[in-house]
Amino acid sequence: MSLFSLEQFRGKRVCVALSGGADSVCLLHHFFCGAQENAITLTALTCEHGIRGAQSLADLRFAEELCARWNVPLFIFRRDVPSFAAQHKIGLEEAGRMFRRECFDAVLKEGKADLIATAHHRDDYAETVLFRLARGTSLAGMKVFSEQYARPLLNVGRAEIRTYLAEHGLKYTEDASNEDTAYTRNALRHTVLPRLEACVSGAKRNLVAFARLAAKDDDYLQSLAAAALRGEEELRLVADLPDPIFYRAAVLALKRMGAERDYTQALLGEIAALRALQSGKKICLPNGIMAIREQDEIIFYRPQQASNGEIPFACGTFLFGDYAVTAGEGVCEEGLRFDWDAVPCGSVIRARREGDVITPFSGQKKTLKKYLTDKKIPARIGRGLPLLAYENEILAVIGLEISDAVKLTEKTVRHGYLVCRDHTIEPL
């Protein structure tokens, strides 16, 4: 009985996640039988959770003996998961999942394998679909291959696995906790799904088929969401995108900015609510991220820290908040050019203040606030811009414009230049 083709793993270094249970023993044996023929370098890993005392240790010994008998190198990881869960105030199931994922990632990061193979099968998939439906979360489907992870048994049912084990006379361990319906997954497996299958024949297969179709739809919508999200340090998306694309783009923005585990449906609702608000309205998001409505866009950003200090104006390069400003004397094609002698003694580089005014190049005097508004520079950016100022007179919005008061003329003797080397400030 062949469960899946090993050709797709030819020449790979495969590490099988081995618990000692029926599914993982079946998976390891199938790889073991065809490893040499397909030039597969086979290893295994096992995670001892410290949950079931002596039984847990017996499972570990079983895994060690099985791998020794088949000459498969075994990587062993151990943790007191109950203590970890209590310390971090998380559920036991979640703590166990985190531990296993850390073990998998460790093997990959240390270069011990090309991919991790887990024993998830078709019935597991059906349970996952039902679980996500009940929780109202994403139906994004499982895949046989996902980055450095493989689920080769995903098209194989639990009954087929038991048949395979019987045909090959393979022994395995039984985890008594798998029968405890206090755990959500076990309740779905032993109570809900059998009743559902009795009511609708083929329910498990149909749940999996439904999820796979939904996953294809989701892949397409995710591609549209990725195309709709623009920018790098700041991420922008058009506010009137259709909901299926907008919400996915918002999630993608949070993930790219480091808040992958911190978003909730309620938080996404708050982001979506910005679409109905006026420009300038904003909300705080996890991980120091802000979202703001600006014109017809929602923008995700981390606020720039405006400098409260003053830097005496002179030649040199200055770090000012998130900017690196270079002031120099001479002719330079880069940046803003100005008349060095027209800059009053005592001028400084500083951030914006109330009462600041500017006379733009060949323009009329106006408040700096109005100037920035006319240039469509958002207030969140304007507050942190480096300015060349004398008292309340702005001589240059560095990186954007110089004042008419310091422009080059035919009488200019000393040429100067100002450059923002780390950021290009452009009107929106």
C-alpha positions in Angstrom: 0.0 0.0 0.0 1.6 3.3 -1.1 0.4 6.4 0.8 2.1 9.0 -1.3 4.9 9.4 -3.9 8.4 9.9 -2.5 9.6 11.2 -5.9 8.7 14.8 -4.8 11.2 14.5 -2.0 14.1 13.1 -4.1 17.5 14.3 -2.9 16.0 16.2 0.0 17.0 16.1 3.7 13.7 15.3 5.4 13.1 15.4 9.2 9.9 13.7 10.3 8.1 15.0 13.4 7.7 11.8 15.5 5.5 11.5 18.5 5.3 7.7 18.5 1.6 7.8 17.7 0.0 5.9 14.8 0.2 8.7 12.3 3.8 9.7 12.8 5.0 6.1 12.9 3.2 5.5 9.6 4.8 8.6 8.1 8.3 7.7 9.3 8.1 4.1 8.0 6.9 5.2 4.6 9.9 7.5 4.3 12.2 4.8 5.7 11.2 2.3 3.1 11.9 4.6 0.2 14.7 6.8 1.4 17.6 5.0 -0.2 15.8 4.6 -3.5 15.0 8.3 -3.6 18.3 9.6 -2.2 16.5 11.0 0.8 18.5 11.8 3.9 16.1 10.9 6.7 16.1 12.1 10.3 13.4 12.5 12.9 12.7 14.8 15.8 10.5 14.3 18.9 9.2 16.8 21.4 8.8 15.7 25.1 6.2 18.1 26.6 6.4 17.0 30.2 2.7 16.8 30.4 1.9 13.1 31.0 4.6 12.1 33.5 5.8 8.5 33.1 3.8 7.9 30.0 5.4 10.9 28.3 8.8 9.4 29.1 7.7 6.0 27.9 6.7 7.6 24.5 10.2 9.2 24.3 11.9 5.8 24.9 9.6 4.3 22.2 10.7 7.0 19.7 14.4 6.5 20.6 14.2 2.7 20.2 12.2 2.9 16.9 14.8 5.3 15.4 17.7 3.2 16.7 16.2 0.1 15.1 15.7 1.8 11.7 19.0 3.7 12.0 17.3 7.1 11.7 19.1 9.9 13.6 16.7 11.4 16.2 16.8 15.0 17.6 15.2 15.2 21.0 13.7 18.4 22.5 12.2 18.6 26.1 10.3 21.3 27.9 8.0 21.5 31.0 5.1 22.8 28.9 2.6 23.0 31.9 5.0 25.4 33.7 5.6 27.3 30.5 1.9 27.7 29.9 1.3 28.9 33.5 4.2 31.3 33.4 3.0 32.9 30.1 -0.7 32.7 31.0 -1.6 30.7 27.9 -3.6 27.5 27.3 -1.8 24.1 27.4 -2.7 23.4 23.8 -1.3 26.7 22.6 1.9 26.3 24.7 2.4 22.8 23.2 2.0 24.1 19.7 4.5 26.9 20.3 7.0 24.4 21.7 6.7 22.1 18.7 7.0 25.0 16.3 10.2 26.2 18.1 11.6 22.6 17.8 10.9 22.5 14.1 12.4 25.9 13.5 15.5 25.0 15.5 16.2 22.0 13.2 15.7 24.1 10.1 17.8 27.1 11.3 20.6 24.8 12.4 20.7 23.4 8.8 19.9 19.9 9.9 17.2 19.4 7.3 15.7 21.0 4.2 12.2 20.5 5.4 10.0 19.2 8.3 7.4 16.5 7.5 4.4 16.3 9.8 1.8 13.6 10.0 -1.3 15.8 9.5 -3.9 13.8 7.5 -7.2 14.3 5.8 -9.2 13.8 9.0 -7.0 16.4 10.8 -7.8 18.8 8.0 -11.5 18.3 8.4 -11.2 18.9 12.1 -9.3 22.1 11.5 -11.9 23.3 9.0 -14.7 22.7 11.5 -12.7 24.3 14.3 -12.1 27.5 12.2 -15.7 27.7 11.1 -16.8 27.4 14.7 -14.4 30.2 15.8 -15.2 32.4 12.8 -11.6 32.6 11.7 -9.9 32.2 8.3 -10.5 29.2 6.2 -7.0 29.4 4.6 -6.4 25.8 3.8 -3.6 23.4 4.7 -1.1 22.7 1.9 1.0 19.6 1.3 4.0 21.9 0.9 4.3 25.2 2.7 7.7 26.9 2.7 9.9 24.4 4.6 7.1 22.2 5.9 5.5 19.2 4.3 2.3 17.3 5.1 2.5 14.3 2.8 -0.5 12.5 4.4 -2.9 15.3 3.8 -4.8 13.3 1.1 -4.8 10.2 3.3 -7.6 9.3 5.8 -7.2 7.9 9.4 -8.6 4.6 8.3 -6.1 4.2 5.5 -3.3 4.9 8.0 -4.5 2.2 10.3 -4.7 -0.2 7.4 -1.1 0.6 6.5 0.1 0.0 10.0 -1.6 -3.4 10.2 -0.2 -4.5 6.8 3.3 -3.7 8.0 2.9 -5.0 11.5 3.9 -1.6 13.0 3.5 -0.8 16.7 2.9 2.6 18.0 2.0 4.4 21.2 -1.4 5.5 22.4 -1.7 8.9 24.0 -4.5 8.7 26.5 -5.0 12.5 26.5 -6.2 12.1 22.9 -9.4 10.6 24.3 -10.0 13.5 26.7 -12.9 15.5 25.2 -12.1 18.4 27.5 -9.7 19.4 24.8 -11.5 21.2 21.9 -9.9 19.1 19.1 -10.7 15.8 20.8 -14.3 16.9 21.3 -14.6 17.7 17.6 -12.9 14.4 16.7 -14.8 12.0 18.9 -18.2 13.8 19.3 -19.0 16.4 16.7 -17.5 14.9 13.5 -19.0 11.4 14.0 -22.4 12.9 14.6 -22.0 15.1 11.5 -20.8 12.1 9.4 -23.9 10.2 10.6 -26.2 13.0 9.4 -24.4 13.7 6.2 -22.4 10.9 4.6 -19.0 12.0 3.5 -19.1 15.1 5.6 -15.4 15.0 6.4 -14.3 14.7 2.8 -16.7 17.5 1.9 -15.3 19.8 4.5 -11.8 19.2 3.1 -13.0 19.8 -0.5 -14.8 23.0 0.6 -11.7 24.3 2.3 -9.5 23.6 -0.7 -11.9 25.5 -2.9 -11.9 28.3 -0.4 -8.1 28.3 -0.2 -7.9 28.8 -4.0 -10.3 31.8 -3.7 -8.2 33.1 -0.8 -4.9 32.7 -2.7 -6.4 34.9 -5.5 -7.7 37.5 -3.1 -4.4 37.5 -1.3 -2.6 38.3 -4.6 -4.9 41.2 -5.2 -4.4 42.5 -1.6 -0.6 42.3 -2.0 -0.8 44.3 -5.2 -3.0 46.9 -3.5 -0.6 47.5 -0.7 2.1 50.0 -1.6 5.2 51.4 0.1 8.0 50.1 2.3 8.4 52.0 5.6 4.9 53.4 5.3 2.3 51.1 3.8 -0.7 52.5 1.9 -3.9 51.1 0.6 -6.9 52.8 -1.1 -9.7 53.2 1.4 -12.6 52.2 -1.0 -11.2 48.8 -1.9 -13.8 46.0 -1.7 -13.9 44.4 1.8 -12.4 41.0 0.9 -9.3 42.8 -0.5 -9.2 45.6 2.0 -9.2 43.3 5.1 -6.5 41.1 3.6 -4.3 44.0 2.7 -4.7 45.4 6.3 -3.6 42.1 7.7 -0.7 42.0 5.3 0.3 45.5 6.4 0.3 44.5 10.0 2.4 41.4 9.3 5.0 43.3 7.3 5.3 45.8 10.2 5.9 43.1 12.8 2.4 42.7 14.3 1.7 39.3 12.8 0.4 37.8 16.0 -1.3 40.8 17.4 -4.3 41.5 15.2 -7.9 40.5 15.9 -11.1 40.8 14.0 -12.1 43.7 16.3 -8.9 45.5 15.4 -9.5 45.0 11.7 -12.9 46.5 12.2 -11.3 49.6 13.8 -9.0 50.0 10.8 -12.0 49.6 8.4 -13.9 52.2 10.3 -11.3 54.8 9.3 -12.7 54.6 5.8 -15.8 56.4 6.9 -13.9 59.2 8.8 -12.4 62.4 7.6 -8.8 62.8 6.6 -6.4 63.0 9.6 -8.3 60.6 11.8 -6.0 57.9 13.2 -5.9 54.9 15.6 -3.2 53.2 17.6 -2.3 49.6 16.6 -0.1 47.0 18.3 3.7 47.1 18.1 3.8 50.9 18.0 2.0 51.1 14.6 -0.5 53.8 13.7 -3.1 53.8 11.0 -4.4 57.2 9.6 -6.9 58.2 7.0 -5.3 60.6 4.5 -7.3 61.7 1.5 -8.4 58.5 -0.2 -5.9 56.2 1.5 -5.4 54.4 4.8 -1.7 54.6 5.8 0.1 52.4 8.3 3.2 53.9 9.8 5.4 54.3 12.9 5.4 57.9 14.1 8.7 59.8 13.6 10.2 61.2 16.7 10.5 65.0 16.3 13.6 66.5 17.8 12.9 69.0 20.6 16.5 70.3 20.4 18.2 72.9 18.3 21.4 72.3 16.3 23.5 75.4 15.5 23.7 75.8 11.8 27.2 75.1 10.4 28.9 72.8 7.8 28.6 69.2 8.6 26.2 66.2 8.8 23.6 66.2 11.6 21.3 63.4 12.8 17.9 64.9 13.4 15.2 62.5 14.4 14.9 60.0 11.6 16.8 62.3 9.2 20.5 62.8 8.3 21.0 66.4 7.2 24.2 67.6 5.5 25.0 71.3 5.2 27.9 72.3 3.0 29.5 75.3 1.4 30.2 75.2 -2.3 28.5 74.2 -5.6 26.6 70.9 -5.4 24.1 69.5 -7.8 22.4 67.5 -5.0 19.8 68.9 -2.6 18.7 72.5 -2.0 21.1 75.4 -3.0 21.1 78.7 -1.2 23.0 81.9 -0.5 25.2 81.1 2.6 25.8 84.7 3.5 22.0 85.3 3.5 21.6 83.0 6.5 21.5 85.1 9.7 24.0 84.4 12.5 22.3 82.3 15.1 20.2 80.2 12.7 19.5 76.7 13.8 18.2 73.3 12.6 15.1 72.4 14.5 11.6 71.0 14.3 8.4 72.9 13.7 6.9 75.3 16.3 3.8 77.3 16.7 4.0 80.7 14.9 6.5 79.6 12.3 6.3 81.4 8.9 7.9 80.9 5.6 8.3 82.9 2.3 8.5 80.1 -0.3 10.9 80.5 -3.2 9.5 83.4 -5.4 6.3 83.3 -3.3 4.3 85.1 -0.6 4.8 84.8 3.1 2.5 82.4 4.9 2.4 80.3 8.0 4.4 77.1 7.9 1.2 75.2 8.7 -0.5 76.6 5.6 2.6 76.0 3.5 2.7 72.3 4.5 -1.0 71.9 4.0 -0.8 73.5 0.5 2.1 71.0 -0.3 -0.1 68.2 1.0 2.5 67.2 3.6 0.6 65.3 6.4 0.9 66.8 9.9 2.4 63.5 11.2 5.3 64.1 8.8 5.4 67.9 9.1 6.0 67.7 12.8 9.3 65.9 12.4 10.8 67.6 9.3 14.2 69.3 9.8 13.9 73.0 9.4 16.6 75.7 9.0 15.2 78.6 11.1 16.0 82.0 12.4 13.7 82.7 15.3 10.2 82.0 13.8 11.3 82.6 10.2 11.8 79.3 8.3 14.7 79.6 5.9 14.4 76.1 4.5 12.2 73.0 4.8 15.2 70.8 4.4 14.7 68.3 1.6 11.8 70.2 0.2 12.2 74.0 -0.3 14.2 77.1 0.6 12.9 80.5 1.5 12.9 83.3 -0.9 15.1 85.1 1.7 18.1 82.9 1.1 17.8 82.1 -2.6 20.7 82.4 -5.0 21.1 85.7 -6.8 23.6 87.3 -9.1 25.1 88.8 -6.0 25.7 85.5 -4.3 29.3 85.0 -3.3 29.2 81.8 -1.2 27.0 79.0 -2.4 25.6 76.5 0.1 23.7 73.3 -0.1 21.4 71.3 2.2 20.7 67.6 1.7 18.5 65.0 3.4 20.6 61.9 2.6 18.5 59.2 4.4 15.0 60.4 3.3 13.6 62.0 0.2 10.7 64.3 1.3 8.2 64.6 -1.5 4.7 66.1 -1.6 2.0 63.4 -1.3 
